[in-house]
Amino acid sequence: MSTASGDQRAEPDGEDARPRPEPGIDPLETVREPADPACDVFLTGTVFLDIIFTGLDSAPVRGTESWARGMGSSPGGVANMATALARLGLRTSLAAAFGDDHYGEYCWDALEQGEGIDLSLSRTVSGWHSPVTVSMAYEGERTMVSHGHEAPHPDGPAVRPPLARAAVASLAPGRTEEWVARAARDGAQVFADVGWDDTGRWDLAALTDLEHCEAFLPNAAEAMRYTRTDCPRAAARALADKVRYAVVTLGAEGAYAVDGATGETAEVPAIRVEALDPTGAGDVFVAGFVTGTLADWPLADRLAFAGLTAALSVQEFGGSLSAPTWTEIAAWWQHVQHDDRQDPEALRARYAFLEALLPAPARPWPPRRAVPTIGFRAAVP
């Protein structure tokens, strides 16, 4: 699920937090060449308007009214991934349909103006109302209710991706997206995740676009079902026969990855945090791994960075609202070295690579950030 932008957060009591200066970090600075495409990452999909309730003591009970202690609104769906990528400094292009209602206007403005995402391949659809998701977070989990209709395609459904370093695709059994093959032919590294297979068949051959992918990032349950294995690490090794990088998330245990070309493996434990809302954490994990891969970091560093960004995201509510910026990563790095509740020595060793990235006097004037509510046009004094 969602948001609009960079550094503003809604506190549990509903106030808008102040925007913070954001360092100008380009994680790909050392690998960029003059002939590189202008776009780092392309993605396409459905943008939802997310309404997130937090601070619920329990799941809603039929026939009763529940009050939440926190609430926010933000762009969701594919906007989660787009926002996470953009906040990590990647030049991100999104092709999506937006309704011409207030929800659609808010989402467009939040993504384009608040996050700096390129929407030149997106379109506004007259008379089409924006899809909406209501998310209720409690006990470290969330329940969602969504509504929407497929956007009409007046010029045909084909998506023509720009030249890009990478693309992110969401695979589904039996569905082939022509743009995925096109992006791969044009030189993009395609990173793919997957959702739950409602058919129950869990047929890896049904993920037809997997053959065009550089990396596949399922969770442990998905990976084991698709490979007919009873161990997520064995599942990752089996998937590495299909893609260059097989990455399996292990929940509270962390993540495990296999480089199918070299046979290298990496496993990184999860960072212990107090989770508020897990919405969008998977998208943030993928964004972190994409960033590390495009920057050509060692496999273990990519995995560690992806896990760190996901851990930071679950401490805030919402999908895109919670995607961390470099400011928040730097703040975590400073804090963790003096946090006796963690293992600071182990974390300092594991995340030492951040020292070369984190700088940085802040910009004197931060970029404009979206607020986590549709109602306000400016920050509340």
NUVEX-480549 format. One record per residue: residue number from 1; residue in three letters; x, z, y of N, C-alpha, C in turn. Coordinates in steps of 0.2 Angstrom, whole numbers, plus 5000, padded with zeros to 4 digits. Layout:
- NUM	ALA	X	Z	Y	X	Z	Y	X	Z	Y
...
% end
This chain:
- 1	MET	5004	5000	4994	5000	5000	5000	5004	5000	5006
- 2	SER	5004	5001	5010	5006	5000	5017	5009	5000	5023
- 3	THR	5011	4999	5028	5010	4999	5035	5013	4994	5039
- 4	ALA	5013	4996	5044	5015	4993	5050	5022	4995	5051
- 5	SER	5026	4999	5051	5032	4998	5054	5037	5003	5053
- 6	GLY	5041	5004	5058	5047	5007	5057	5047	5014	5057
- 7	ASP	5048	5017	5063	5050	5024	5062	5044	5029	5064
- 8	GLN	5038	5027	5065	5033	5032	5067	5030	5034	5061
- 9	ARG	5028	5041	5061	5025	5044	5055	5019	5048	5058
- 10	ALA	5014	5048	5053	5008	5052	5055	5009	5059	5052
- 11	GLU	5009	5064	5055	5010	5071	5052	5003	5073	5049
- 12	PRO	5004	5078	5044	4998	5079	5041	4992	5081	5045
- 13	ASP	4993	5083	5051	4987	5085	5055	4985	5079	5059
- 14	GLY	4988	5073	5058	4985	5067	5061	4989	5065	5068
- 15	GLU	4994	5069	5070	4997	5067	5076	5002	5061	5075
- 16	ASP	5003	5057	5080	5008	5052	5079	5015	5054	5081
- 17	ALA	5019	5053	5076	5026	5055	5078	5030	5051	5083
- 18	ARG	5035	5053	5086	5038	5049	5091	5043	5044	5088
- 19	PRO	5043	5038	5090	5048	5033	5088	5055	5035	5089
- 20	ARG	5059	5034	5084	5066	5036	5084	5071	5030	5085
- 21	PRO	5076	5031	5089	5081	5025	5089	5083	5023	5082
- 22	GLU	5084	5016	5081	5085	5014	5075	5092	5010	5075
- 23	PRO	5097	5012	5071	5103	5009	5071	5103	5001	5069
- 24	GLY	5107	4997	5072	5106	4990	5071	5111	4988	5065
- 25	ILE	5109	4990	5059	5113	4989	5053	5110	4982	5049
- 26	ASP	5115	4978	5048	5114	4972	5044	5118	4973	5037
- 27	PRO	5114	4975	5032	5118	4976	5025	5121	4970	5022
- 28	LEU	5119	4964	5025	5122	4958	5022	5128	4955	5027
- 29	GLU	5130	4959	5032	5135	4956	5037	5141	4954	5034
- 30	THR	5144	4957	5029	5150	4955	5026	5149	4949	5021
- 31	VAL	5143	4947	5020	5143	4941	5015	5139	4935	5018
- 32	ARG	5137	4936	5025	5134	4930	5028	5139	4924	5030
- 33	GLU	5137	4918	5029	5141	4912	5031	5136	4908	5036
- 34	PRO	5140	4904	5040	5136	4900	5045	5131	4895	5042
- 35	ALA	5132	4893	5036	5127	4888	5033	5122	4892	5029
- 36	ASP	5121	4898	5029	5116	4902	5025	5109	4901	5028
- 37	PRO	5104	4901	5024	5097	4900	5027	5096	4906	5032
- 38	ALA	5091	4904	5036	5089	4909	5041	5085	4915	5038
- 39	CYS	5082	4914	5033	5078	4919	5029	5082	4922	5024
- 40	ASP	5081	4928	5023	5084	4932	5018	5080	4933	5012
- 41	VAL	5073	4934	5013	5069	4935	5008	5062	4933	5010
- 42	PHE	5059	4929	5005	5052	4926	5006	5048	4929	5001
- 43	LEU	5041	4931	5003	5036	4933	4998	5029	4931	5001
- 44	THR	5025	4931	4996	5018	4929	4998	5013	4934	4993
- 45	GLY	5007	4934	4996	5002	4938	4992	4997	4940	4997
- 46	THR	4993	4946	4995	4987	4948	4999	4989	4954	5003
- 47	VAL	4987	4954	5009	4988	4960	5014	4981	4963	5014
- 48	PHE	4982	4970	5012	4976	4974	5013	4977	4979	5019
- 49	LEU	4971	4981	5022	4971	4986	5027	4970	4993	5022
- 50	ASP	4975	4997	5023	4975	5003	5019	4973	5009	5023
- 51	ILE	4969	5013	5020	4967	5019	5023	4969	5025	5018
- 52	ILE	4973	5029	5020	4976	5034	5016	4974	5041	5018
- 53	PHE	4971	5045	5013	4970	5052	5014	4975	5056	5010
- 54	THR	4977	5061	5013	4982	5065	5010	4980	5073	5011
- 55	GLY	4983	5077	5007	4981	5084	5008	4975	5086	5005
- 56	LEU	4973	5082	5000	4967	5084	4996	4969	5089	4990
- 57	ASP	4965	5095	4990	4967	5100	4985	4966	5098	4977
- 58	SER	4961	5093	4977	4959	5090	4970	4956	5084	4971
- 59	ALA	4955	5081	4965	4951	5074	4965	4944	5075	4968
- 60	PRO	4941	5070	4971	4935	5071	4973	4930	5072	4968
- 61	VAL	4925	5076	4969	4920	5077	4964	4913	5074	4966
- 62	ARG	4910	5071	4961	4904	5068	4962	4898	5072	4965
- 63	GLY	4895	5070	4970	4890	5073	4973	4892	5078	4979
- 64	THR	4899	5079	4980	4901	5083	4985	4905	5079	4990
- 65	GLU	4907	5083	4996	4911	5080	5001	4917	5083	5001
- 66	SER	4923	5079	5001	4930	5082	5002	4933	5081	5008
- 67	TRP	4936	5086	5011	4940	5085	5017	4947	5084	5016
- 68	ALA	4951	5079	5019	4958	5078	5018	4961	5081	5025
- 69	ARG	4967	5084	5024	4971	5087	5029	4975	5082	5033
- 70	GLY	4976	5076	5030	4980	5070	5033	4977	5064	5032
- 71	MET	4978	5059	5036	4975	5052	5036	4979	5047	5040
- 72	GLY	4979	5041	5038	4982	5036	5041	4980	5029	5039
- 73	SER	4981	5024	5043	4980	5017	5041	4986	5013	5042
- 74	SER	4986	5008	5038	4992	5003	5039	4991	4997	5035
- 75	PRO	4995	4992	5036	4994	4986	5032	4997	4988	5025
- 76	GLY	4994	4985	5019	4996	4987	5013	4996	4980	5008
- 77	GLY	4996	4981	5002	4997	4976	4997	5004	4973	4998
- 78	VAL	5004	4966	4998	5011	4963	4999	5015	4966	5005
- 79	ALA	5011	4968	5010	5014	4971	5016	5019	4977	5015
- 80	ASN	5018	4980	5009	5022	4986	5007	5029	4983	5006
- 81	MET	5029	4978	5002	5036	4975	5000	5039	4972	5006
- 82	ALA	5035	4968	5010	5038	4965	5016	5041	4970	5021
- 83	THR	5037	4976	5022	5040	4981	5027	5046	4984	5024
- 84	ALA	5046	4986	5018	5052	4989	5015	5058	4985	5016
- 85	LEU	5057	4978	5015	5063	4974	5015	5065	4973	5023
- 86	ALA	5061	4973	5027	5062	4972	5034	5066	4978	5037
- 87	ARG	5063	4984	5035	5066	4990	5037	5073	4991	5035
- 88	LEU	5075	4988	5029	5082	4988	5027	5087	4983	5030
- 89	GLY	5084	4979	5035	5088	4975	5039	5088	4968	5036
- 90	LEU	5084	4966	5031	5083	4959	5029	5079	4955	5033
- 91	ARG	5080	4949	5034	5076	4944	5038	5071	4942	5033
- 92	THR	5065	4944	5034	5059	4944	5029	5054	4939	5032
- 93	SER	5052	4934	5027	5046	4929	5029	5041	4931	5024
- 94	LEU	5035	4931	5027	5029	4933	5023	5023	4927	5024
- 95	ALA	5021	4924	5019	5015	4920	5019	5009	4923	5016
- 96	ALA	5004	4924	5021	4998	4928	5019	4992	4926	5023
- 97	ALA	4986	4927	5021	4980	4926	5024	4978	4932	5028
- 98	PHE	4976	4932	5034	4973	4937	5038	4966	4936	5040
- 99	GLY	4962	4941	5040	4955	4940	5043	4955	4940	5050
- 100	ASP	4950	4937	5053	4950	4937	5061	4946	4943	5063
- 101	ASP	4945	4948	5059	4942	4954	5061	4947	4959	5064
- 102	HIS	4945	4965	5067	4950	4969	5070	4955	4972	5065
- 103	TYR	4953	4972	5059	4958	4975	5053	4964	4969	5053
- 104	GLY	4962	4963	5052	4967	4958	5052	4971	4957	5058
- 105	GLU	4969	4958	5064	4973	4958	5070	4978	4964	5070
- 106	TYR	4975	4970	5068	4980	4975	5068	4986	4974	5063
- 107	CYS	4984	4972	5057	4989	4971	5052	4994	4965	5054
- 108	TRP	4992	4960	5057	4996	4955	5059	5001	4958	5065
- 109	ASP	4998	4961	5070	5002	4964	5075	5007	4969	5072
- 110	ALA	5005	4973	5068	5009	4978	5065	5015	4975	5061
- 111	LEU	5014	4970	5058	5019	4967	5054	5024	4963	5058
- 112	GLU	5021	4959	5062	5025	4954	5067	5029	4958	5072
- 113	GLN	5025	4961	5076	5028	4965	5082	5031	4971	5080
- 114	GLY	5028	4975	5076	5031	4982	5074	5037	4981	5069
- 115	GLU	5037	4977	5064	5042	4976	5059	5047	4970	5060
- 116	GLY	5045	4966	5064	5049	4960	5065	5049	4955	5059
- 117	ILE	5043	4955	5055	5043	4950	5050	5040	4944	5052
- 118	ASP	5043	4938	5049	5041	4932	5051	5035	4930	5048
- 119	LEU	5030	4928	5052	5023	4926	5049	5021	4919	5051
- 120	SER	5026	4915	5052	5025	4908	5054	5022	4904	5048
- 121	LEU	5022	4907	5042	5019	4903	5036	5012	4907	5034
- 122	SER	5011	4912	5038	5004	4915	5037	4999	4912	5041
- 123	ARG	4992	4913	5040	4987	4910	5044	4981	4915	5045
- 124	THR	4977	4914	5050	4971	4918	5051	4965	4914	5049
- 125	VAL	4961	4917	5045	4955	4914	5042	4949	4916	5046
- 126	SER	4946	4911	5049	4940	4913	5053	4934	4915	5048
- 127	GLY	4931	4920	5050	4925	4922	5046	4926	4926	5040
- 128	TRP	4933	4927	5038	4935	4931	5032	4937	4938	5034
- 129	HIS	4933	4943	5030	4935	4950	5032	4941	4952	5028
- 130	SER	4945	4956	5031	4951	4959	5028	4950	4963	5022
- 131	PRO	4953	4962	5016	4953	4966	5011	4955	4974	5013
- 132	VAL	4952	4978	5010	4953	4985	5011	4954	4990	5005
- 133	THR	4959	4994	5006	4960	4999	5000	4960	5006	5003
- 134	VAL	4956	5010	5000	4956	5018	5002	4960	5021	4996
- 135	SER	4965	5025	4998	4969	5028	4994	4969	5036	4995
- 136	MET	4968	5040	4990	4967	5047	4990	4973	5050	4986
- 137	ALA	4977	5054	4989	4983	5057	4986	4982	5064	4985
- 138	TYR	4984	5066	4979	4983	5073	4977	4987	5074	4971
- 139	GLU	4990	5080	4970	4994	5082	4964	4999	5077	4962
- 140	GLY	5003	5074	4967	5008	5069	4966	5006	5063	4963
- 141	GLU	4999	5062	4963	4996	5055	4961	4991	5053	4966
- 142	ARG	4989	5047	4965	4984	5044	4970	4978	5040	4966
- 143	THR	4972	5040	4969	4967	5036	4966	4965	5031	4972
- 144	MET	4964	5025	4970	4962	5020	4975	4956	5016	4973
- 145	VAL	4952	5014	4979	4946	5010	4978	4948	5004	4983
- 146	SER	4947	4998	4981	4948	4992	4985	4942	4988	4985
- 147	HIS	4942	4984	4990	4937	4979	4991	4939	4973	4994
- 148	GLY	4938	4967	4992	4940	4961	4996	4938	4954	4992
- 149	HIS	4938	4949	4995	4937	4942	4993	4943	4938	4993
- 150	GLU	4944	4933	4989	4949	4929	4989	4949	4924	4995
- 151	ALA	4954	4923	4999	4954	4919	5005	4953	4912	5003
- 152	PRO	4949	4908	5007	4948	4901	5006	4955	4898	5008
- 153	HIS	4956	4892	5005	4962	4888	5006	4960	4881	5008
- 154	PRO	4959	4880	5015	4956	4874	5018	4961	4868	5016
- 155	ASP	4968	4869	5016	4972	4864	5015	4975	4864	5008
- 156	GLY	4972	4868	5003	4975	4868	4996	4979	4875	4996
- 157	PRO	4979	4878	4990	4982	4884	4989	4990	4884	4988
- 158	ALA	4993	4878	4989	5000	4878	4988	5004	4882	4993
- 159	VAL	5009	4886	4991	5014	4889	4996	5020	4885	4995
- 160	ARG	5023	4884	5001	5029	4880	5002	5034	4885	5005
- 161	PRO	5038	4888	5000	5043	4893	5003	5048	4890	5007
- 162	PRO	5051	4894	5012	5057	4892	5016	5063	4892	5012
- 163	LEU	5068	4889	5014	5075	4891	5011	5076	4898	5012
- 164	ALA	5078	4902	5007	5079	4909	5007	5085	4911	5002
- 165	ARG	5088	4916	5004	5093	4919	4999	5089	4922	4993
- 166	ALA	5083	4924	4994	5079	4928	4988	5072	4927	4989
- 167	ALA	5068	4928	4984	5061	4928	4984	5059	4934	4980
- 168	VAL	5053	4937	4981	5050	4942	4977	5043	4940	4975
- 169	ALA	5042	4940	4968	5036	4938	4965	5033	4944	4961
- 170	SER	5027	4944	4960	5023	4948	4956	5020	4944	4950
- 171	LEU	5023	4945	4944	5020	4941	4939	5014	4944	4936
- 172	ALA	5010	4940	4933	5004	4941	4929	5003	4937	4923
- 173	PRO	5001	4940	4917	5000	4936	4911	4996	4930	4912
- 174	GLY	4998	4924	4910	4994	4918	4910	4994	4914	4917
- 175	ARG	4997	4917	4922	4997	4914	4929	5004	4911	4931
- 176	THR	5004	4905	4933	5010	4902	4935	5009	4900	4943
- 177	GLU	5014	4902	4946	5014	4901	4954	5019	4895	4955
- 178	GLU	5017	4890	4957	5022	4884	4958	5027	4886	4963
- 179	TRP	5026	4890	4968	5031	4892	4973	5037	4895	4970
- 180	VAL	5036	4899	4964	5042	4902	4961	5047	4898	4959
- 181	ALA	5045	4892	4955	5049	4887	4953	5053	4884	4958
- 182	ARG	5049	4882	4964	5051	4879	4969	5057	4883	4973
- 183	ALA	5056	4889	4974	5060	4894	4977	5067	4894	4973
- 184	ALA	5066	4895	4966	5072	4895	4962	5076	4888	4963
- 185	ARG	5073	4883	4963	5076	4876	4963	5080	4875	4970
- 186	ASP	5077	4878	4975	5080	4878	4981	5086	4883	4982
- 187	GLY	5087	4887	4977	5093	4891	4977	5092	4899	4979
- 188	ALA	5085	4901	4979	5083	4908	4980	5084	4912	4973
- 189	GLN	5087	4918	4974	5087	4922	4968	5080	4925	4968
- 190	VAL	5076	4925	4963	5069	4927	4962	5069	4934	4958
- 191	PHE	5067	4939	4962	5066	4946	4959	5058	4947	4957
- 192	ALA	5057	4949	4952	5050	4950	4949	5048	4957	4947
- 193	ASP	5042	4959	4949	5039	4965	4946	5033	4963	4942
- 194	VAL	5030	4967	4939	5024	4966	4935	5019	4971	4935
- 195	GLY	5012	4970	4935	5007	4975	4934	5005	4976	4927
- 196	TRP	5000	4981	4927	4998	4983	4920	4994	4977	4917
- 197	ASP	4995	4975	4911	4992	4970	4907	4985	4972	4905
- 198	ASP	4980	4970	4909	4973	4972	4907	4970	4969	4900
- 199	THR	4974	4963	4898	4972	4960	4892	4974	4964	4886
- 200	GLY	4979	4968	4887	4981	4972	4881	4986	4969	4876
- 201	ARG	4987	4962	4878	4991	4958	4873	4999	4959	4874
- 202	TRP	5001	4961	4880	5008	4962	4882	5012	4957	4879
- 203	ASP	5011	4950	4880	5015	4945	4878	5020	4942	4883
- 204	LEU	5026	4943	4882	5031	4942	4887	5031	4934	4888
- 205	ALA	5029	4930	4883	5029	4923	4884	5023	4921	4889
- 206	ALA	5018	4925	4890	5013	4924	4895	5015	4925	4902
- 207	LEU	5021	4928	4903	5024	4928	4910	5028	4922	4911
- 208	THR	5025	4916	4912	5028	4910	4912	5033	4909	4918
- 209	ASP	5032	4913	4923	5037	4912	4929	5044	4916	4928
- 210	LEU	5044	4920	4922	5050	4924	4921	5056	4920	4920
- 211	GLU	5055	4914	4918	5061	4909	4917	5065	4907	4923
- 212	HIS	5061	4908	4929	5064	4906	4935	5067	4912	4939
- 213	CYS	5067	4918	4935	5069	4924	4939	5076	4927	4938
- 214	GLU	5079	4929	4943	5086	4932	4942	5085	4939	4940
- 215	ALA	5080	4943	4942	5079	4950	4940	5072	4952	4938
- 216	PHE	5071	4956	4934	5064	4958	4932	5065	4966	4932
- 217	LEU	5060	4969	4935	5060	4976	4937	5053	4980	4935
- 218	PRO	5052	4980	4928	5046	4984	4926	5047	4991	4925
- 219	ASN	5042	4995	4925	5043	5002	4923	5044	5003	4916
- 220	ALA	5045	5009	4913	5047	5010	4906	5041	5008	4902
- 221	ALA	5035	5010	4904	5029	5009	4899	5028	5001	4899
- 222	GLU	5029	4998	4904	5028	4990	4904	5033	4987	4900
- 223	ALA	5039	4989	4901	5045	4986	4898	5045	4987	4890
- 224	MET	5043	4993	4888	5042	4994	4881	5037	4990	4877
- 225	ARG	5031	4990	4881	5026	4986	4878	5027	4979	4877
- 226	TYR	5031	4976	4883	5032	4969	4882	5038	4967	4877
- 227	THR	5042	4972	4876	5047	4970	4871	5046	4973	4864
- 228	ARG	5040	4977	4863	5039	4980	4857	5044	4985	4855
- 229	THR	5047	4989	4859	5052	4994	4858	5049	5000	4859
- 230	ASP	5053	5006	4857	5050	5013	4858	5055	5016	4863
- 231	CYS	5060	5013	4866	5065	5016	4870	5066	5011	4876
- 232	PRO	5065	5014	4882	5066	5010	4888	5073	5007	4889
- 233	ARG	5078	5010	4887	5084	5007	4887	5085	5001	4882
- 234	ALA	5082	5002	4876	5082	4996	4872	5078	4990	4875
- 235	ALA	5072	4992	4878	5068	4987	4881	5072	4983	4887
- 236	ALA	5076	4987	4891	5080	4984	4896	5085	4979	4893
- 237	ARG	5088	4981	4887	5093	4976	4884	5090	4970	4881
- 238	ALA	5084	4971	4879	5080	4965	4876	5078	4960	4882
- 239	LEU	5076	4963	4887	5074	4959	4893	5080	4956	4896
- 240	ALA	5086	4958	4895	5092	4955	4898	5093	4948	4894
- 241	ASP	5090	4947	4889	5091	4940	4886	5086	4935	4890
- 242	LYS	5082	4938	4894	5077	4933	4898	5080	4932	4905
- 243	VAL	5083	4937	4908	5085	4937	4915	5092	4940	4916
- 244	ARG	5095	4938	4922	5101	4941	4923	5101	4948	4924
- 245	TYR	5097	4951	4927	5097	4958	4928	5090	4961	4926
- 246	ALA	5090	4965	4921	5084	4969	4918	5085	4976	4921
- 247	VAL	5080	4978	4925	5080	4985	4928	5074	4988	4926
- 248	VAL	5074	4994	4922	5068	4998	4920	5068	5005	4924
- 249	THR	5063	5006	4927	5062	5013	4930	5060	5018	4925
- 250	LEU	5063	5024	4926	5061	5029	4921	5058	5035	4924
- 251	GLY	5054	5034	4929	5051	5040	4932	5055	5045	4935
- 252	ALA	5054	5051	4932	5058	5057	4935	5065	5057	4932
- 253	GLU	5067	5052	4927	5073	5052	4924	5078	5047	4928
- 254	GLY	5075	5043	4933	5079	5038	4936	5078	5031	4935
- 255	ALA	5083	5027	4933	5082	5020	4932	5088	5018	4928
- 256	TYR	5087	5013	4924	5092	5010	4919	5092	5002	4920
- 257	ALA	5098	4999	4921	5099	4992	4922	5104	4989	4917
- 258	VAL	5103	4983	4915	5108	4979	4911	5109	4972	4915
- 259	ASP	5115	4970	4915	5117	4964	4918	5118	4959	4912
- 260	GLY	5113	4955	4911	5113	4951	4905	5119	4946	4904
- 261	ALA	5122	4944	4910	5128	4940	4910	5134	4943	4908
- 262	THR	5135	4949	4910	5142	4953	4908	5141	4958	4903
- 263	GLY	5135	4960	4901	5134	4966	4897	5134	4973	4900
- 264	GLU	5136	4973	4907	5137	4979	4910	5130	4983	4910
- 265	THR	5130	4989	4910	5124	4993	4910	5126	4999	4916
- 266	ALA	5120	5001	4918	5121	5007	4923	5115	5011	4923
- 267	GLU	5116	5018	4923	5110	5022	4923	5111	5027	4929
- 268	VAL	5106	5028	4933	5107	5033	4939	5101	5038	4938
- 269	PRO	5102	5044	4939	5096	5049	4938	5092	5049	4945
- 270	ALA	5086	5051	4944	5082	5052	4950	5084	5057	4955
- 271	ILE	5083	5057	4961	5084	5062	4966	5078	5066	4966
- 272	ARG	5079	5073	4966	5073	5077	4966	5071	5078	4973
- 273	VAL	5064	5077	4974	5061	5077	4980	5054	5080	4979
- 274	GLU	5051	5083	4985	5044	5085	4984	5040	5079	4986
- 275	ALA	5036	5076	4981	5032	5070	4982	5025	5072	4985
- 276	LEU	5024	5068	4991	5018	5068	4994	5013	5063	4992
- 277	ASP	5015	5057	4991	5011	5051	4990	5016	5046	4987
- 278	PRO	5015	5044	4980	5019	5039	4977	5017	5032	4979
- 279	THR	5012	5031	4983	5010	5024	4984	5016	5020	4987
- 280	GLY	5017	5014	4984	5022	5009	4987	5029	5011	4985
- 281	ALA	5030	5016	4981	5037	5018	4979	5040	5013	4975
- 282	GLY	5036	5009	4971	5039	5004	4967	5041	4998	4971
- 283	ASP	5037	4997	4976	5039	4991	4981	5046	4993	4984
- 284	VAL	5046	4999	4986	5052	5001	4990	5058	5001	4985
- 285	PHE	5058	5003	4979	5063	5002	4974	5065	4995	4974
- 286	VAL	5061	4991	4973	5063	4984	4972	5066	4981	4978
- 287	ALA	5064	4983	4984	5067	4981	4991	5074	4984	4991
- 288	GLY	5075	4990	4989	5082	4993	4988	5087	4989	4984
- 289	PHE	5084	4987	4978	5088	4983	4973	5090	4976	4976
- 290	VAL	5085	4973	4979	5086	4967	4982	5091	4967	4987
- 291	THR	5091	4972	4991	5096	4973	4996	5103	4973	4994
- 292	GLY	5104	4978	4989	5110	4979	4986	5113	4973	4982
- 293	THR	5108	4969	4979	5110	4963	4975	5113	4958	4980
- 294	LEU	5109	4956	4986	5111	4951	4990	5117	4953	4994
- 295	ALA	5119	4960	4995	5125	4962	4998	5131	4962	4993
- 296	ASP	5129	4961	4986	5134	4960	4981	5138	4967	4980
- 297	TRP	5134	4972	4980	5136	4979	4978	5137	4979	4970
- 298	PRO	5141	4984	4968	5141	4985	4961	5134	4987	4958
- 299	LEU	5133	4986	4952	5126	4987	4949	5124	4994	4950
- 300	ALA	5128	4999	4948	5126	5006	4949	5125	5008	4956
- 301	ASP	5128	5005	4961	5126	5006	4968	5120	5003	4970
- 302	ARG	5118	4997	4967	5112	4994	4969	5106	4999	4966
- 303	LEU	5107	5001	4960	5102	5006	4956	5101	5012	4960
- 304	ALA	5107	5015	4962	5107	5021	4966	5103	5021	4972
- 305	PHE	5105	5015	4976	5101	5014	4982	5094	5013	4982
- 306	ALA	5092	5009	4977	5085	5008	4975	5081	5015	4974
- 307	GLY	5084	5019	4970	5081	5025	4968	5081	5030	4975
- 308	LEU	5086	5030	4979	5086	5034	4985	5080	5032	4989
- 309	THR	5080	5025	4991	5075	5023	4995	5068	5025	4993
- 310	ALA	5067	5024	4986	5060	5026	4983	5059	5033	4984
- 311	ALA	5064	5037	4983	5063	5044	4983	5061	5046	4990
- 312	LEU	5065	5043	4995	5063	5045	5002	5056	5043	5004
- 313	SER	5053	5038	5001	5047	5035	5002	5041	5040	5000
- 314	VAL	5042	5043	4994	5037	5047	4992	5036	5053	4995
- 315	GLN	5040	5055	5000	5039	5061	5004	5035	5060	5010
- 316	GLU	5033	5054	5011	5028	5052	5017	5022	5049	5014
- 317	PHE	5017	5048	5017	5011	5045	5015	5010	5038	5016
- 318	GLY	5007	5035	5012	5006	5027	5013	5011	5023	5010
- 319	GLY	5010	5017	5009	5015	5012	5006	5020	5010	5011
- 320	SER	5018	5006	5016	5023	5003	5021	5024	5009	5026
- 321	LEU	5020	5013	5028	5021	5019	5032	5027	5023	5030
- 322	SER	5028	5023	5023	5033	5028	5020	5040	5024	5019
- 323	ALA	5040	5018	5020	5046	5014	5018	5052	5017	5023
- 324	PRO	5058	5019	5020	5063	5022	5024	5067	5016	5028
- 325	THR	5069	5019	5034	5074	5015	5038	5081	5017	5037
- 326	TRP	5085	5014	5040	5092	5017	5040	5093	5023	5043
- 327	THR	5089	5025	5049	5089	5031	5052	5088	5037	5047
- 328	GLU	5083	5036	5043	5081	5041	5038	5086	5041	5032
- 329	ILE	5089	5036	5030	5094	5036	5025	5100	5040	5028
- 330	ALA	5102	5039	5034	5107	5042	5037	5106	5050	5038
- 331	ALA	5100	5051	5040	5098	5058	5040	5098	5062	5033
- 332	TRP	5096	5058	5028	5096	5061	5021	5103	5062	5019
- 333	TRP	5108	5058	5021	5115	5058	5019	5118	5064	5022
- 334	GLN	5116	5065	5029	5119	5071	5032	5116	5078	5029
- 335	HIS	5110	5078	5028	5107	5084	5025	5109	5086	5018
- 336	VAL	5109	5081	5014	5110	5082	5007	5117	5085	5006
- 337	GLN	5122	5084	5010	5129	5087	5009	5129	5094	5010
- 338	HIS	5123	5097	5013	5123	5104	5014	5117	5107	5011
- 339	ASP	5114	5104	5006	5108	5106	5003	5110	5109	4996
- 340	ASP	5110	5116	4995	5111	5119	4989	5106	5118	4984
- 341	ARG	5100	5116	4985	5095	5115	4980	5097	5109	4976
- 342	GLN	5101	5104	4978	5103	5098	4975	5110	5100	4972
- 343	ASP	5113	5095	4969	5120	5095	4967	5124	5091	4972
- 344	PRO	5126	5094	4978	5129	5090	4983	5135	5086	4981
- 345	GLU	5139	5089	4977	5145	5086	4974	5144	5080	4971
- 346	ALA	5139	5080	4966	5137	5074	4962	5134	5069	4967
- 347	LEU	5130	5071	4971	5127	5066	4976	5132	5063	4981
- 348	ARG	5137	5067	4983	5142	5064	4987	5146	5059	4984
- 349	ALA	5147	5060	4977	5151	5055	4973	5147	5049	4972
- 350	ARG	5141	5050	4970	5137	5044	4968	5135	5040	4975
- 351	TYR	5134	5043	4980	5132	5039	4986	5137	5038	4991
- 352	ALA	5144	5039	4989	5149	5038	4994	5149	5031	4997
- 353	PHE	5147	5026	4994	5147	5020	4996	5143	5019	5003
- 354	LEU	5138	5024	5004	5134	5024	5010	5139	5025	5017
- 355	GLU	5144	5028	5016	5149	5029	5021	5151	5023	5025
- 356	ALA	5152	5018	5022	5154	5011	5025	5148	5008	5028
- 357	LEU	5142	5010	5027	5136	5007	5030	5133	5011	5036
- 358	LEU	5133	5017	5035	5130	5022	5040	5134	5023	5046
- 359	PRO	5132	5022	5052	5136	5021	5058	5134	5027	5063
- 360	ALA	5135	5025	5068	5131	5020	5072	5128	5024	5077
- 361	PRO	5131	5023	5083	5127	5025	5089	5120	5022	5089
- 362	ALA	5115	5025	5090	5108	5022	5090	5107	5018	5096
- 363	ARG	5103	5013	5095	5101	5009	5101	5098	5013	5107
- 364	PRO	5100	5011	5113	5097	5015	5118	5089	5014	5119
- 365	TRP	5087	5008	5117	5079	5007	5117	5077	5005	5110
- 366	PRO	5073	5009	5106	5071	5007	5100	5066	5002	5100
- 367	PRO	5065	4998	5094	5060	4993	5094	5053	4996	5094
- 368	ARG	5048	4992	5097	5041	4995	5096	5039	4996	5089
- 369	ARG	5036	5001	5088	5034	5003	5081	5026	5003	5081
- 370	ALA	5023	5002	5075	5016	5002	5075	5014	5010	5074
- 371	VAL	5009	5012	5076	5006	5018	5075	5002	5018	5068
- 372	PRO	5002	5024	5065	4998	5024	5059	4990	5025	5059
- 373	THR	4987	5022	5064	4980	5022	5065	4978	5016	5069
- 374	ILE	4972	5013	5068	4970	5007	5071	4968	5009	5078
- 375	GLY	4966	5015	5080	4963	5017	5086	4967	5017	5092
- 376	PHE	4974	5019	5091	4978	5020	5097	4982	5013	5098
- 377	ARG	4983	5012	5105	4987	5006	5107	4994	5008	5109
- 378	ALA	4995	5015	5110	5001	5018	5112	5002	5025	5109
- 379	ALA	5008	5027	5109	5009	5034	5106	5005	5039	5111
- 380	VAL	5003	5044	5107	4999	5049	5111	5004	5054	5114
- 381	PRO	5003	5055	5120	5008	5060	5124	5008	5067	5121
% end
